[in-house]
Amino acid sequence: MINYMDRQTLANLAVRIKEQFSLSSEQYGDIESLFGVTFAAGSLVFGFLVDKVSVRWLYPVALAGWSIVGMLTGFATGYYSLLVCRGFLGFFEAGHWPCALVVTQRILTSRERVLGNSILQSGASIGAIITPLLIQLMVRGSEDESIWRTPFIVIGAAGLVWVVFWFWVVGPRDLLPPVIESDLRDNTSVSSARETSWIGDLFQDRRFWGLVAMVVCINTSWQLIRAWLPMFLEKGRGYSESTALYFNSIYYIATDIGCIGAGIGAAMLAKRGLSVHSSRVLVYLVCAMFAALSTIAALLPQGYLLLAVLLLVGAGSLGVFPCYYSFTQEYSATHMGRVTGILSCLGWLLSAPTHKLFGWMVDRTGTYDWNIAVLGWAPLVGLLFFLFLWPRASMKSE
């Protein structure tokens, strides 16, 4: 939740910030692109660290880091200081997923993980629901051009409370590595790579490249819509700032429903006799089809139908993520942190430049429609690559 509160503050205040600093859409795209590049670097760093360092200590370090940077963003003076702050925010925020997925892998069985990961991912939606409402309370249509700074400072400071809560809830022996032994008995797709050769085996494994294709596609779709939706509503469809902020909250309620629904759906299908892997693939497919409705959204004018379709797009766009996380947990127990970190690094590194491309297209065409129309199809493309590269034997054995 806190991860997305700090991340979404910029998107919800982008129109005000662009106007004060006279930023073009391409420059805003540069800022979001740098966030993606540094997130990629942080994913790699934290992914390797989490297999070596106690997650009980690494997790709060990452969260305190991005909370402090979030506060400092409120003191930005222009384009370059925004770039620096957004860059460091991306680096520290990347620590969340390797740490969180190691935790869920150690405490949940394979059948529980899609639902568990859905609950985990739902925090992103909760954060994105709360953020526009908090911002609306703090800015309230103010004409003060610097009022946008207050939400960054308040939301960033609030994140530091989590560090105290974490150490209060999680004891020194709660997340010890031996818990993974149950996974080794439960997961028939665990990698057998030796410590000295795992990286070579990783890059030769078709399953790994299937996961790479999937994460690049779903990350591109989700992150671009996340970053540009407020401007699409305000500048592309003429909604007021207040309406766009309120709809953003409703949008992320829909993404939360899609996320939790994906977990429940996969669990029910597995309980009814469908293999664990097949249930995840089927749920992913349904969610990806909802995401592809972005093409319809791009054709619709301002109105209730447009907003309804966007809600379906949001539900599908986030619903694919719990399935993807569970696929990564099928891949390896021994090197979970490093595999997650490498996948996240590649996913962000390859998708980050699309923000600049998005902004470039908007500056030159004067519309957001072409970009929105195409983005929703990315999860389906990712699934096709995944199904082609993931061995059928692994699908049947899971």
N, C-alpha and C positions, 0 to 999 in steps of 0.2 A: 504494500500500500504506500509506504513512505517512498519507495523507489520511484513510483509513478507520480506521486505528488510533486517531487522535485523535478522530474523530467517534464511533466506537462505544464508547469508554470509558464515556461517560455512560450509554448504553443498558444496558450490561452491569452497571453498578453502580446502576441506577436504584432498585431496591428498597431497598438500603441507604441511599441518599441521601434518598429519600422518607421513610423512617422516621426518620432523624436530624433532618431539618428539618421533619417533620410536613407534608409537601406532599400536596395532593390530586392526583388524576389530572388534573384540569383545570389545576392549576398546572404540573404536569410538561408537559402539552400546551402551555401558554404558553411554556415554556422552549424546546421544540422548534419552536414556531411562530416565535419570535423568530429562532432560528437560520435558518429558512427565509427570513424577510424580509431579514435582513442578508446572507444568501447571494445573494439576488436583487440587492441593491444592489451587492455586491462583483462579481457577474457583469457588471453593466453597466460598472462602473469598470474592472475588469481587461480586459473585452472590448474597450473602446475603447483602453486603454493598449497592449495587445499588438499592435495595428496600427501603433502609433507608436513604441513603445519596444522595444529589443532583448529578445527572449524569453529570451535567455541571462542577462540581469540581472533581468528581471521575475519569472521563475519562482522563483528562490531567495528573493527578497524576500517573495513570498507564502507560501512554505513556512516560512521562518523566523518570519514573523508568526504563523501559526496554531500552530506548535510552542511558541512562548513563551506564547501565550494558553492552550494546553492545560496547560502547567505551572502557570500561575496559577490554573487551575480547582481544583487541589488545595488551594488556600488559601481557597476560598470559605467564607463564614460563614453563608450562608442563601439564601433565595429570590432576593433582589435581586442579590446578588453572582454567583449562578449565572446569572441573566439576562444580566448584563453580560458575563461571560466567554463564555457561549454565543453572544451576539450578535457579539462580535469574532471568535470562532472561525469563525462562518459567513461573515463578511466576507472574511477572509483565505483560507479554504478555497476560496472561489469562484474565486480566481485560478488554481487548478489546471487546470480544464477548458479555458478559452480558450487558455492557454499550451500545454497538452498537445496539443490538437487542431490548433493551428497547426503544431506540430512534426510530427505524423503526416501532415498534409496536404502539407507541404513535402518530406518524404523518401519518401513512398509514392505509387505510382500508384493510379488509381481502383480497379483490380481487386484491389489489395492491401489497401485500406483497411478493409474489414469485418474481415478477419483481424487486421490491425494494431491496429484499435480494440478488437478482442476481447482481444488480449494486453494492451493498455493498461488496459482496464476490469477485466481479471482481477486487477490489483493491488488493486482494491477488495475483492475476495473474499479475497485472500491476507491483507490487513490485517485483515479481519473474522474470518478463521480464527485468526490468531495472537493477536488481542487477548483473547478469552476465556481462552485457555490461559495467557497471561502474567498475567492478572488472577487466575486460579485459583492460580497459583504464589505470587502476592503476598498474597492474602487467606486462602487455605487454610481456609475456614470459621471464620475468626477472629471472636470476639465483640466485638472492639474496634470501637466505633461509628465511629471515625475512620480505620480501616484503608483505606477507599476512596480516601483522598487520595494514597497512595503510587503507584498505577498512573498517575494523571494526571501526576504529576511525572516519573516514569521514562519513560513513553511520549512525553511532550512533549519531554523532553531528547534522546531518541534521534533525533528528527526532525532535529535540527540537524546531525547527521553527514552527512545527505544533501547539504547545501549545499556542503560540502567535496568530496564525491564528484562532484557536478554540474560544478563548475568544473574538476575533474581530467579528466572524460570529454569535456566539450563545449568545443571551441575557439572562439575569437572569430569564425571564418569558417564554422563548421559549419552555421549556420541562417540564412544570409543570404537576403533576399527573392527574389533572382533564381531560386532553386530553383523558385518557383511557376510559372515560364514553362512548365515541362513539364506542369503541371496545365492550363494554358490551352489547350494542344494536345490534351490527353487527355480533358478534361471538356467535353462538348457542352452542359451545362446551366448553364455559368457565367453569372452575372448580368452584363449590360452596362451597369449603372447608372454614370453619371458620378460623379466625386467630389463634385460640388456638389449632386447630386440623388438620391443613392442612398437616403437615408432615406425620401424620399417614395415612390420606386418600391418600396421594401421593403414599406411598409404597404399598398400597393395590389396587391401580388402575392399571388395565391391560394395559391401554394406556401408562402409564409411563414406564413400562417394555418393551413395544414395541419400545418406543423411545430410551431406554437404548441399546437394541440390535442393533438398527439401527446406533446409533452414534458410538458404539464400532467398528462396521464393517466398516463404511465409513471412520472413523478416522484412523483405522489401515491401510487400503489400501492407502489412500491419503498421510499420513505422512511418511510411509516407502518408498514409491516411491519418494516422495519429497526429503527425506534425502539421499537416496542411488543411485538415478538416475545418478548423475555426475560420481560416481565411477563405476557404471555399464557400462557407455559409455566408460570411459577411460581404466579401468582395465579389464572389462568383454568383450568389443568389440574392444579395441585397437584404439579408437579415440584419437586425440591429445587434450590437455587442451583447446586450442583455439576453436576447433570444438565443444567440449562438452559444453563450455560456450555459444557459439552462438546458439547451438541447444537448450540449456536450455531456452534461451529467446524465441525461436520459440515455444517450448513446452508449455510455459505459455501463449503465445498468443492463442494457441489452447484451453487451459483450460479456458481462458477468454471467448472465443467464445462459448464453451460448457456451461459455467455458464450463460451468457446472453441469449443464445439460450434456455436454460431450462426455464428461466423466461418468455421470449416471448412466448414460446410454451404453457406453463401453462395458461398464460393470454388469448391466442387465443382460447384454448380449452374451457375455462370457458365462454368466450364470445359467443362461438358457442352453448352453452347450456349444456355442460357437467358440473357436479357439481364441485365446487372448489376443494374439497378433491380428487375426482376421477381424475381430470386433473393433480394434483400433483403426484398421484400414477403412472399414465401412463407415465409422463415425467421422473420420477425417474427410472422406469423400462427400458426405452430406454437408458438412461444414464448408468445404471448399465450394460447393455448388451455391450455397448462400452468398459466399464472398463474391462470386462471379456476377451477382446482381448489380455490382457497381456500374456495369455498362448501362443498365436501365436507369440508375440514379443520374448518370451523366446526361441523359436525354430529357430528364424531367425538369420542369420549371419549379419556382418556389411554390410550396404547398404541402399539405399533409401527406400526399402520396410519396413525394420525395423523401420526407422525413421517415416515413414508414419503411421504405426500401433501404435507406441508410442504416436503420436499426437492424435489419436482417443482415446487411453486409457486415456490420460490426460483430454481430453474434457469430457469424461464420468465420470471420477473420481471426478472432481470438480462440474460437473453439478448436482450431487445428493444433494449437500449441500443446495442450496436455497430451495429445496423441504423439506428437513429435518427441516430447520429453520422455515419454514411455518407450518409444523406439530406441532412444539413446541409452536408456537403462537396460534394454534388452542386450545392447551391444557389449557392455563391459561392466564388471563390478570392481575388478582390480585397479583399473585406471580411470575410474569414473570422472574424477575432477579434471584430469588432463584431456580426456576425450571431449568432455563438455566444453572445456576452455578452447580447444582447437576448433571445434565446430562453431562455437559462438564467434571466435575470432574471424574465421572465414566467412561466416554469415554476415557479420557486420562490415567487414572489410570490402566484400564484393557488392553489398547493397548500399553502402554509404554514398558513393558518387551519384546515385540516382536522385538524391535531394537536390544537388546542383543542377542536374538535368531537368528535374521537375520545375525549378525556379526559372531556368533558362527558357523552357517551353512557355511558361506563363508570361514572362516578359515579352516574348516575341509573338505569341498568339493572342494575348489578352484574355485568355480563358483557362479555367482549370479542368474543363470537361474532358479533353483528350486524355489527360493523365489519369483522371478518376476512372474513365471507361476501361482502361487497360489493366490497371492495378489489381482489380479483383480476380483476374484469371491466374495470377501467379501461383496461388496455392495448388490449383489443379495441375499446373505444369510441374510443380514440385512432386506431386504424387505420382505422376507418370514416370518421372526419372527414378523415383524411389522404388516403384514396383518393377521397373526394368532391371535395376541393379541389385535389389535385395533377393538373395537366393530363395527359391521356392521351398527347399528343404527346411530352412530356418523358419519360414512362415508356418509350416505344418507342425514343426516340433514344439512351437511355443504354445 
